[in-house]
Amino acid sequence: MIPLVLTPSCRPHSRNAKYQGLLSKHASPNDVTIMQVLYHICPSQSRYSPLCNITLHASLPKSKSSEPRTITNPTMLPTSSAQLTCLCGQISLPGTSLSHPTFPLPSTICHCNPCRYTSGGLLPAFACLDSAPPLEIKEKLAKYQFTPSCVRYFCKKCGCQCFVEHPQAEEEWFCTAGMIEIDGKEEGRAEGAKEVVQLTGHMYIDDLRDGGVVPVFLPITATGASEPELYCARDGTSKLSQQDLDNAVQTSHQHPTPGPEDRLEARCHCGGVDLRIKRAEYDAEPEGVRNLMSRDDPHRYLARFCACRSCRLSMGFSLCPWTYVALSSVINAKTSQPVLFGADAEKEGANEGLKLQHHQSSDGVWRSFCGGCGASVFYYTSDESRSNVVDVAVGILRAKSGSLAREWVRWAEGEGKEMPNRSNAGSKSN
C-alpha cells in the first residue's frame, strides 16, 4: 500500500477517482498542514526522510541569493539545520548552501523527458543554491551536459543526482530536493521535520503524454491562484487546462495490451543503458514476480513508489518509482542477451556495451546507474526472498502511452500484496 495522506482541507476532488491504481488515498486527522507520500514497507523512515511533502501555505516569502538570509517567520524551520548528502556520503554540503532561509522550499516540478531519463524518477523537485558547490565537491561528481543551457552532476560512487547548473546564467545552481536531510531531533521534533518542498506548479507536462503523476498532486499544488500553474513546456509558456490533462490520462488508458513478442524499451538519456523488457506472463513468471502480479491482469508488472531513505539518496528525488521484473526478462539491447545482476555484473566483460555502474550499498544489495548520464536503473538484492526479481526505474521506460507505461505496468492500489522487505531499507552504507 502507498498511502497518500491528505489533510481534510485538500482532499482530491471527484475527478481524482479515475487516478486510482497509482496511489491510494487516506485522510489523516493528525496531519493538519502537510501531505505525505510513504511507501508501506518503511513507515519508520518518515522520521528521517524529507519526503516530497508540501505545506499548504498559499504563499511563501521568496528569497534570492543576493538577499540576506533572514527568517521571516520564527516558527519556520531554518534551512541551516539541514544537510545535503548522497547515499554514500561522498557528496555533502551544509544547509546554508540553500538560497532560501526557511523550509518549505518552493519548487516547480519539471516533468521533461531529460529529467526523467537522466534520473529514473517521475517527480523531479529542485531547490536553489546560493552558489556553486566548492571545488573539492565538484571533483567527486561526474558531469553530464546534455544541452548548452543545462548541466547535471551526479556522484561518481553511488550515482545520486545531486546538482543542476545553468551555465548561461551566472551562478545559477540547484540541488535535487531528495538529497536534503533534516535532523528533526535537533529541533526538538520527535517525528522529524517533513515540510521540505512546497509545490508551486508543474512544467513540461506535454512530455509526459499521459499526465504522469500531475493529477495526483494537483490538490496540494499551492500558488495562491485559483487554478494550479500547469505549463505545456517551461514555466511562463502556454498553459495546460485541467480538461487537457484529463484527456491525456484517458487517452493513455486506451493503449492496447502489448503482444507476446513486443518489448518495452528502457533507455537512459545518453543511451549508455539500452534495454528491452519482455511482456509479463503471469503463469510463466518466477514466484517472486508472480506474487506481485494479479492473475486477473496477467500481462502487466506491478509498479510502486518507494520513499525509503536509501532510494531517495541514491536517486536524488523523494519518490522513486520501481517496477518489479524477472531477471531473465531484462535484455541488453546491444547484445540481445539477458542482463547480469549483482556480483556477476561486476565481473570483467559483463553486460557488454552498457555503461552500467554499480554501488553495493549494503551486503547483498546493488544499485545500478548509468555511468554516462547518472540515471538510476536497477535495485537488486541477492536475498533469497527476491533474488529472482529486479527493480527497474520507471523513469527510463519509453512506453508509447507515456511516462507511467500503463499498458506494461499496473500501479499499486489500496491494500496491495506485501512487498518482501528490502534488507537495506533506511540504512546508509559507507
PEFEN-V979113 format. One record per run of one state. SS is the DSSP state (H for helix, E for strand, - for the rest). FROM is the first residue (numbers start at 1). LEN is the number of residues. Records with the same first field share a line. If there is no record, write none. Layout:
# PEFEN-V979113
SS = FROM-LEN, FROM-LEN
This chain:
# PEFEN-V979113
- = 1-2, 7-1, 11-3, 20-4, 28-6, 38-2, 48-6, 56-22, 86-6, 99-3, 103-2, 111-2, 120-4, 125-1, 130-5, 139-2, 148-2, 156-5, 166-7, 183-1, 188-9, 204-1, 209-5, 221-9, 232-7, 240-2, 254-9, 268-6, 279-3, 285-2, 291-3, 295-2, 298-3, 307-2, 316-4, 333-4, 339-3, 347-9, 363-2, 371-5, 382-2, 387-2, 398-11, 412-19
E = 3-4, 24-4, 34-4, 54-2, 78-1, 82-4, 92-3, 98-1, 102-1, 105-6, 124-1, 126-4, 141-7, 150-6, 161-5, 173-4, 180-3, 197-7, 230-2, 239-1, 263-5, 274-5, 294-1, 297-1, 301-6, 320-7, 330-3, 337-2, 356-7, 365-6, 376-6, 389-5, 397-1, 409-3
H = 8-3, 14-6, 40-8, 79-3, 95-3, 113-7, 135-4, 177-3, 184-4, 205-4, 214-7, 242-12, 282-3, 287-4, 309-7, 327-3, 342-5, 384-3, 394-3
